[in-house]
Amino acid sequence: MTADVDSERPGARPDRGAGEVSGGYELFRDDWGIPHLRAADALTLARAQGHATALDRAWQLETERHRVLGTSASHLGAEAVDWDRFVRRARIADTARRCFDRLAPETAAWVTAYADGVNEGLAEGAERAPEFAAVGLTPGRWEPWTPLGVWLSTHILFAGFPTKLWREEVARRLGEDRMTLFATDGPGTAGSNGWLLTGARTATGAPLLAGDPHRFIEDPGVYQQIRLACPEFDVVGLAVPGIPGIAHFGHTGHVAWAITNAMADYQDLYRERLRRTPDGGVEALGPDGWYRAHAHTETIEVAGAAPEQVEVIETDRGPVIIGGDPGAGETISLRYPPRVTGELGFDALPALLRARTVADVDTALDRWVEPVNVVLAADTSGATLHRVAGHVPVRPYANRLRVVPAEDPAYAWRDGETVPLPRTEADGPAGIAVMANERGLAAPLGVEFAPPHRARRIRELLGADTDWTPDAQAAVHTDTLLASARQLLSLLAWAPALGLAAERLRDRLLRWDRHMDADSTDATLYARLRTDVVHRLAAHPALKAVTGADDPWRSAAYPALFRPWLAAVPRIGYALESLLTVGLLPYEDRLALVAASAEAVAAAADETPPAPWGELHRLSPWQALPDLAPDGVDAQAIRPGVAGDHDCVLSTSSVPGVTDLFARGPAARYVWDLARREDSRWAVPFGASGVPGSAHHRDQTPLWVRGALAPVVTDWNLLHRTTPHRTTHRPEETPAMTAATEPVAPALRPAVHEQKVEGFGTVRLVPVDPAADAELLHGWVTEERARFWGMADHTREQVREIYEFVDSLPTHHAYLALRDGVPAALFQTYEPDADPVGECYDVRPGDFGIHLLIAPAEGEGAVKGYTEALLTAFIAYVFSDPAHLRVVVEPDARNEKALARMVRVGFELGPEIKKPEKTARLAFLTRAALGLA
């Protein structure tokens, strides 16, 4: 078959499918800078993930490593001492070591490979990140257990155990019956939205899975968009920097999964009694009397200040995190599952990457421990999954509510017993499943849950259509209805004897659609009213006990780290709907309080008209250091104004009564399409890079603000290949892939397709390397037998230049076909509508063109059916992409041998066409002809 070589392009960027790399990896990026990684095996890929993450997020990784070790204050100063003290007392690093030692050997090797990759990339990543120079820090070394420590330190506060301290204070100050008065999705918890649509409600007839995790938003982001591909799997998803694999939100091409916080309670606080021994040791009182507790002292280095000493004490319940000096006030220990069991659940992570069905996801998550999550999953067969995953110990219900006595055996965990985890049908009769931290599937496992508003609103929106597409999910992601405003507005409606200005305010807010839109001044007025009501409630005698001068926020009994959970005004703000509903205040008092707030807000509005909500409701992300963006960066881009509010589906959580700024919200958004993975969508608040000033540091922020999503690119041809990085290796390992300028033998290149053909051998398609393969290709195309290829008089350099030229085109690709590792043919593909041949016939959607040149030393005389065997593999490769509906070939009309071969394979001959260099005969092979339709 001849080729229009001037329009061809070698496949220097490998196409779809998991390939093989011997000892190294390839790094590609899409237009958003998102890393796509390919490697020979799962271990090499884990190493590559660590390496690529270190290049993009070096400062973030170094920050997390210090947080694990409790050494943040050594470069961040005194403000980080509280965290360092807590993480040392809670024994996070030691627990991570224990959990690593309990991993299955293959998982331990996988995690170790990731840590090795981080170490290999940190120096280069640190050179790019200005934060290191700003604080004079050199990146340290990751140990194999460090990723487990990062996971622990990230999630140790997820279950919100400090809320038990708040309930203790409420019970003591307001009475036992008021202990859960402020129950709501408080400041110390994190949640998410997630929903699943079965094929009955989608345009394609295949499931859709979508949502957004709500977390404290950090810069760089807490989620990293990434693709991980090797011969075993090819997964896209949202990884946690510092953690191998994709734990929370992933799509393998066969099955997709997503999680939300189950709001389960699985961490306990125990009130300990300690005493000092004559030798300076510590004894604790347990159910069987006094015994020797573990105790040692550590030093916290503090930049710009004197070092601090911290005594680390651990009883049989767990590490002491509050108090600890015998006889000097209350002492409280923390008991949490990974510390008790030595299990974190990391054995589930590699299993998730290999999952192909919801049953595989289900089995993998049986091993999950921390944190406890609600899971939704769906696969390409239409099967679905809805379950809780994690470890919830069996113990008395009182343990969930408050601090319990350590010496009383009634409050002990039942050794080895866990609460059965709920599961249900994911779709239900409506074809919709929703998870939004409400009191739903996980209700038996927790105490406080999110109000039901988000879950109800999502169901309402999804129930309005049966033809959902990925792009349409943005309407759900960005919905701003504030259903929780109803109670306050109802009281406002009945508020007595309002002045004229307050009457106008009431009329305006009662006409308001209750949407917290960025351009809405009504939303701002409502927020002002809510803030005033919160402060009047806080000042009310009924709550004075928890808001006065002796409120828990100011209590020295608790570490400053826990004060956000103990702050009364935020607690009132988050629980406002229930506090205005329950009988805390008489109904008349509630009406009078709201009326007074309306008068005050109306008067202020007359003096200062309200600005649009988005001008006040701005993102304020957490950063380890002040923003280091280059001069000239627009402040609006760094701290954008955004719609939404705490109880909206667009859950951008300010702190009612404290600030309209928000630091919690969608830390990512995703839509997983089970019909076509390439139709999936995603976005994060900032970008793929954690390097200030880089092109991809904040390029997704405008998308995120308006609720738009970037495409999930799955076609390797559409990606930008970066120079592969040389990695160090152990003696027993294969050397890493060399830099792009060094030749790589065809047998060592990643394969875009590999297939065993019975009676023939294994066929692998690898990208042509124009420089490395110029001599080989020149020898093939200049033989007389290849006269139809049209390159008989070309020099070696001309052949190389041709394939370098077409390597710059996104629509044409060239591959060497290897038979059992030996080059056997040149195989080229092209998109007809981007090729001169497309001007010669009526191109259909789904047409895909190919050319084939058999190696001169082989051919049909060597092995019977040689070319047909190769074509079998080539066509299987082309049709592995469902978007390819018809293969097009255009051999020279005089090449009767090629035409006969096409007919034998199943092609249907078409018309002759005139091209500048030849008269060609078209031939077509459809998916239907092969029974693939």
Buried (B, 14 or more C-beta within 10 A) or exposed (E): BBBBBEBBBBBBBBBBBBBBBBBBBBBBBBEBBBBBBBBBBBBBBBBBBBBBBBBBBBBBBBBBBBBBBBBBBBBBBEEBBBBBBBBBBBBBBBBBBBBBEBBEEEBBBBBBBBBBBBBBBBEEBBEBBBBBEEBEBEBBEBBBBBBBBBBBBBBBBBBBBBBBBBBBBBBEBBEEEBBBBBBBBBBBBBBBBBBBBBBBBBBBEBBBBBBBBBBBBBBBBBBBBBBBBBBEBBBBBBBBBBBBBBBBBBBBBBBBBBBBBBBBBBBBBBBBBBEEEEEEBBBBBBEEEBEEBBBEEBEBBBBEEEEBEBBBBBBBBBBBBBBBEBEEEBBBBBBBBBBBBBBBBBBBBBBBBEBBBBBBBBEBBEBBBBBBBBBBBBBBBBBBBBBBBBBBBEBBEEBBBBBBBBBEEEBBBEEEEBBEBBBEEBBBEBBBBBBBBBBBBBBEBBBBBBBBBBBBBBBBBBEEBEEBBBEBBBBBBBBBBBBBBEBBBBBBEEBEEBEEBBBBBBEBBEEBEBBBBBEBBBBBBBBBBBBBBBBBBBEBEBBBBBBBEEBBBEEEBBBBBBBBBBBBBBBBBBBBBBBBEEEBBEEEEBBBBBBBBBBBBBEBBEEEEBEBBBBBBBBBBEBBBEEBBEEEBEEEEBBBBBBBBBBBBBBBBBBBBBBBBBBBBBBBBBBBBBBBBBBBBBBBBBBBBBBBBBEBBBBBBEBBBBBBBBBBBBBBBBBEBBEBBBBEBEEEBEEBBBEBEEEBEBBBBBBBBBBEBEEBBBBBBBBBBBBBBBEBBBBBBBEEEBBBBBBEEBEBEBBBBBBBBBBEBEBBBBBBBBBEEEBBBBBBBBBBBBBBBBEBBEBEEBBBBBBBBBBBEBBBEEBEBBBBBBBBBBBBBBBBBEEBBBBBBBBBBBBEEBBEBBEEBBBEEBEEBEBEBBEBBBBBBBBEBBEBE
